[in-house]
Amino acid sequence: MPQTVLMGPRKTLLAGLARQLGHPRGLPGHAVGRLLNRANRGRVTAAVEALAVRRGETALDIGFGGGLGLDLLLRATNGGTVHGVELSATMLDRARRAFPANVAAGRLVLHEGTMTALPLPDASVTAAITVNTVYFVPDVAAAFTEIARVLAPGGRFVLGIGDPAAMAKAPFTEHGFRLRPVEELEHALATAGLEVRRHDRVGEGLAAFHLLVTEAA
Ligand SMILES: C[S@@+](CC[C@H](N)C(=O)[O-])C[C@H]1O[C@@H](n2cnc3c(N)ncnc32)[C@H](O)[C@@H]1O
């Protein structure tokens, strides 16, 4: 008997939501993209602000989901280039439709790929973010090493994550989310050569979102 039948309707729904958050697909995936842009607006905006992007830079958003981060990076680089890397064909499709002029002008370059094998050359990017994604990545050491590889020396990378204790209380995270202690991620970043320069919080209290602002050696 399939596991979903044994789970009951509520758990089946939550497991489906968790799967869609980790890899949005099809029509429900488009709805998830819209939801992500609304629900994560403050966090994604804070991540781009923490990145302190300069005009003309080459920036990267890994796991851009609904595409809000791409939009903000396009504005901030203002004539530079933005790369977006996504696992999800549905999110890539959404971004192509949302930013046709920037794609045609080569200002936005969209890549199907994964954080652990970025389809970009060494030292090709000066500023990068990934927000709400590492919960879906089994090997963060490999992912951070890959991010360090594509960053130019002195390049900045901002990692945005929900507070693990607060996220553990959300009913969908038990369905496959990897909720790692912030210290573990800080250690993995430093090991990969991404020095944590700042640890910002977005929001109030213990549930506030974490932004780890790093710089490549
Ligand atoms: C919860 S959404 C977050 C989207 C957006 N960054 C935000 O904060 O609203 C996670 C996104 O990461 C993508 N993703 C998951 N694992 C990935 C990986 N290993 N490499 C690249 N993208 C990944 C998913 O396809 C999904 O669009």
The ligand as an SDF file (V2000), in Angstrom:
LIG
                    3D

 27 29  0  0  0  0  0  0  0  0999 V2000
   11.2270   27.1300   -0.4360 C   0  0  0  0  0  0  0  0  0  0  0  0
   11.7000   27.5920   -2.0450 S   0  0  0  0  0  0  0  0  0  0  0  0
   12.5040   29.1560   -1.7310 C   0  0  0  0  0  0  0  0  0  0  0  0
   12.4360   30.0780   -2.9130 C   0  0  0  0  0  0  0  0  0  0  0  0
   13.0020   31.4860   -2.6940 C   0  0  0  0  0  0  0  0  0  0  0  0
   14.4200   31.4640   -2.5180 N   0  0  0  0  0  0  0  0  0  0  0  0
   12.3210   32.1390   -1.5200 C   0  0  0  0  0  0  0  0  0  0  0  0
   12.9330   32.2630   -0.4360 O   0  0  0  0  0  0  0  0  0  0  0  0
   11.1460   32.5010   -1.6540 O   0  0  0  0  0  0  0  0  0  0  0  0
   13.0480   26.5280   -2.4010 C   0  0  0  0  0  0  0  0  0  0  0  0
   13.5020   26.6080   -3.8540 C   0  0  0  0  0  0  0  0  0  0  0  0
   14.7920   26.0240   -3.9640 O   0  0  0  0  0  0  0  0  0  0  0  0
   14.8460   25.1720   -5.0830 C   0  0  0  0  0  0  0  0  0  0  0  0
   15.8850   24.1590   -4.7760 N   0  0  0  0  0  0  0  0  0  0  0  0
   15.7800   23.1240   -3.8960 C   0  0  0  0  0  0  0  0  0  0  0  0
   16.9370   22.4370   -3.8540 N   0  0  0  0  0  0  0  0  0  0  0  0
   17.7780   23.0500   -4.7350 C   0  0  0  0  0  0  0  0  0  0  0  0
   19.1210   22.7990   -5.1500 C   0  0  0  0  0  0  0  0  0  0  0  0
   19.8140   21.7620   -4.6440 N   0  0  0  0  0  0  0  0  0  0  0  0
   19.6740   23.6030   -6.0670 N   0  0  0  0  0  0  0  0  0  0  0  0
   18.9680   24.6510   -6.5850 C   0  0  0  0  0  0  0  0  0  0  0  0
   17.6900   24.9440   -6.2430 N   0  0  0  0  0  0  0  0  0  0  0  0
   17.1030   24.1550   -5.3120 C   0  0  0  0  0  0  0  0  0  0  0  0
   13.4380   24.6250   -5.2280 C   0  0  0  0  0  0  0  0  0  0  0  0
   13.1810   24.1890   -6.5420 O   0  0  0  0  0  0  0  0  0  0  0  0
   12.5950   25.8190   -4.7980 C   0  0  0  0  0  0  0  0  0  0  0  0
   12.2380   26.6360   -5.8950 O   0  0  0  0  0  0  0  0  0  0  0  0
  1  2  1  0
  2  3  1  0
  2 10  1  0
  3  4  1  0
  4  5  1  0
  5  6  1  0
  5  7  1  0
  7  8  2  0
  7  9  1  0
 10 11  1  0
 11 12  1  0
 11 26  1  0
 12 13  1  0
 13 14  1  0
 13 24  1  0
 14 15  1  0
 14 23  1  0
 15 16  2  0
 16 17  1  0
 17 18  1  0
 17 23  2  0
 18 19  1  0
 18 20  2  0
 20 21  1  0
 21 22  2  0
 22 23  1  0
 24 25  1  0
 24 26  1  0
 26 27  1  0
M  CHG  2   2   1   9  -1
M  END
$$$$
